[in-house]
Amino acid sequence: MSDHTKDIDQPTGVETTGHEWDGIKELNNPLPRWWLYIWYATIAFSIVYMIAMPALPALPGLGTNTRGVLGESDRVNVARQVDQLRSERTVAGTALLDASLEEIETDRSLQQFAMAAGESAFGDNCATCHGAGGRGAKGYPTLADDIWLWSGTLDGIEYTLRHGIRHEEDPETRFSIMPAFGRDGLLTRAQIDDVASYVFDISGRDVGDDEAVERGQEIFAAQCAVCHGENGTGDRNVGAPNLTDQEWLFGGEYREVYNTIYNARNAHMPAWGERLDDATIKSLAVYVHSLGGGE
């Protein structure tokens, strides 16, 4: 017969656990039944899951985890989903190849597929230079507007993507070259100063030296107008930028304009047709075209 005497808390009439801290006793209240039922259910579920699904890690002599009686495998499921996705993309990619760029933009399902694929390809291949969303950077054109050095049409953008700019290994690449007027000794420093003054003037900024502007205009007509046009408005056919606006690829400050004339700026762009498949090129063209507002 036990000598243990139950300790009952007088205010509540509940048995205590015998634990006491600073005069405070712990009541021995039972857990709520609903809580116990949930606990029992989770134990039962875990046992069933352990039997049915891969659960236990590698055991001695087994060499791998338990496979479960249902034979489920996340790796197999993922591989199956990837194969299904590839199959769906193949179907969509075939439809993309069979459609013209204009048809892609008017077919909602094709356009959605092209936009998604183009955005992904742009992030992987183009955003490093042109920035996320085609916002551009110094020396890298902004694609989120309709100011184009070459063509901004769907076909024109696809051509640029496929053949690149000044890509030495592609005979169909877009190609233009600006002379280094100062470095190659074609103009003196004073003449380059005058041309820079004229370019500043036609872009709507006050130079403060009308004589320099007049001299620069004469030099511009003789040396630069063949590409940039008589009025400096540019020529997309040869990739010559418009000099009368406020859009500057390599900076529009006077010193930067001077340096461009002195040293020339002839950047390069890869010929993506050598690296990406036709469907991806088309998707990129549609995506880039959408960034600029759709010329």
N, C-alpha and C positions, 0 to 999 in steps of 0.2 A: 504494500500500500504506500503510495507516494505521500511524502510529507509536504509536497509543494502546495502552497496556498495561493489561489488566484488573487491577483492584485486588481481590484476593481476601482475605476475612477469614480469618485463619489458624485461629482456634478452630472456626469453623463450615464453612469451605470455600465460603462463599457470596460471590458478587460484590457489591461495594458500589456505591452510587450515586455515590461520589466526594464526598459531603457529609460533613463532619466538624465536630462541636462539642465543644470541650473534650476532644478525644481520643476521642470516641465517634463511631463510623462508622455510617452508615445502610445496612442491608442491602437489597439489591435483590431481595427476595422477591416472586414473582408473586402477584397476587390469587387467592384460592380460586376454583376453577372454578364452584362453585355460585353464588358471589356474582356472577361475570361473566354466568352464564346468566340470573340474575334481572334483572340490569341490562339485558342485551340484550332480554329479554322486555318490560320496561317501556318501552323505546324503541319496540319494535314495536307495543305496545299503544297508546302515545300517538299514533303515526302513524295507526293504524287509527281511533282515537277522533276524531282531528282531521278525518279525512275523513268519518266517519259522523255525527258530532254537531256542533252549533254550538260553535265553539271559538275561532277567531281573531277579534280585535276588528275594529271597522270599518276597512276599508282604503280608500285613495284611489279614488274612482270607484264603490265598492261601496255606500257609504251606510249599511251596517249590518254586523253580524258575519256570518261565514260560517254558513250554515244547516245544512250537513251533508246528506249524501245521504238520511238517514232522515227528515229534516224534523221532528225532535223539538223541542218548545218547552215549557220549564217553565211559562211563562205560560199556555199553552193547557191544559196538564195541570192546573194549579191551578184554572183557570176551570172545567174539566170536573168536578173534584172538588167545587168549591163548588156547582155546579149540581146534582150528585148529592145532596149534603148537604141543599140546600134542598128538593129533591124528597122526600127521606126525612122531613125535618122537617114538610113540608106534610102528608104522610100521617099522621104521628104527631100533628100539631097538629089535624087534622080529627077524629081519633079522640078526642083530648082534649076537643074542643068538644062532641062527641056524648055524652060520658060525664058522669055526675054526679060531684061531688067525692068522694062515698063510693065510687063505682065505681072512681075513679082510685086511691084508697088500697088497694083490694083487688085490683086488677089489677097484677101485678108489673111488666110491661113499661111500662104507662102510668105507674105510680108512679115508675119509674126515669127515664123521660123527663121527667116533671113535676119531679122533684127536681133533675135536672141543669139543666133550663131555668130553674127557679125560683131555684136558687143563683146562676146566672149573672146573671139579672135583678136579684136582690137586691144582688149586688156592684156592679152598674152604677148602680142607682137608690136603694137603701135604706141601704146600709152607711155612706154618708157621715154619716147622722144616728144610725142604730141600731147602728152598729159591726159589724165582721166577726162573723158568727155570731149576730147579734142581741143582743150583750151589753149594748147600751144605753149611755147616758151621762146626766149630769145634765141634766134637761129633756127627755130622749128615752127613752121606755119600753124596758125590757129585754124582748126577745121570746123569750128562751131560758128562760122559766119559764111557769107557768100563772097568773100574776097579771095580769088584764086589766082595763083601764078600761072597755072595752066587751065585746063577745062574743069568746070564745076558741074558738068552734066553727069548723069549716071554712067554713060558710056565713057566719058572722059576720065572720070574717077577710076573706073575699072581698068582702063588702059594704063593710067599712072601706077596703080597698084601692081598690075601684072608686069610691067616693064621697068618700073623705077625711074629715077632721075639721075642722069650722069652715071649710070651703072655700066661700067666698062665692058662687062662680059655679055651684055644684051645689045645686039645691033639695033633693036627697035626702041631702045630706051629714049625717054625724053631728054633732049640734050640742048643746052645753051651754055655759053661761056662769056663771062664778063672780063675784059682785059684788066690787068693790074696796072692802071695808068701811071702810078707813081713808081711802083717797084720795078716795072719793066722800062721805065724811062720814057714813056709815051708823052707825058705831060710834066711840066715843072711843078714844084710845090705851090708857086704863086697861081698857076693856072688851075690847079686842083682846088685851091681856096676859092677861086672865082666860080668854078662849076658848083662847088658845095653851096656858095651864096645863092646861085641861081636856083638850085634845087630847093633850098630853103624858101626862096621867094615864091616859086610856083606851088609850094605846098601850103601857102597861106600865112607864112610867118615873115615878120619884118626883119630884114637883115640890117638896115641902117646904112647901107653902102650901095647906092644906085649904080655907081660906076662899075663896081665889082659884079653886080648882077648883070649889067649890060655885057661886060666882057665874058662872063660865064655863059650867057645865052649864045654868044657866037661860037664858043668852044663846044657847048652842048650840041648845037646844030651840026657841027662838023664831026663830032666824035661819038655822041650818045643817041641822037635822034633816030638813027637807023634801027635801033632796037626799041627804045623807050617812046618813040613817036615824037613828032615835031613839037607837041605841047607837053610831052612828058607823061602822057596818060597810059603808057605801057602797051604791050602786045602779048596776049596770052599764047599766041601761036609759037612764040620763041621763049616763053617763060619770063618776059621782061615785066617787072612790076610797075604799077601805076605810081608815079612820084608826086602826084598832085593831091593825094589824100593824106591822112594822118596815120596810115597803117605802115609800120616799119618792121621788117623781119629781124634786122640786126641792130635796131635802135635808131631813133630819130633825132638824137641830139647832134649838134653841129660836128663835134669831134668824131662821132660814130659814122656820120655821113661821109666825112672827110676820109676816114679810114677805109670805108667801103670803096670809095673811088680809088684810093691809093693802092690798096692791096687786093681788091676784088673779093667777092664772096661767092663761091661756087660749091654749095653743099651737095651732098649725095643722099639718095634714098634707095634702099634695097629693091631689087626686082622680086616681088613676092611670088610671082608666077613660078619661080624656081623652087620655092619652099612650101607653098600652100596649094591645096587642090583647087580645082575650078569652082566647086560649090562654095568653098570658104572665101575665095576671091569675090564671087558674086555677092555673098552675104556681107562682106566688108564694104563693098561699093554701096549697097543699099543703106547700111548703117551710117557710113560717113556722109552720104548724101543727105540723110535725115538730120544730121547734126547742123548742117549749114542752112537749113530752111528750104531745100529743094529747088535748086536752080534749074 
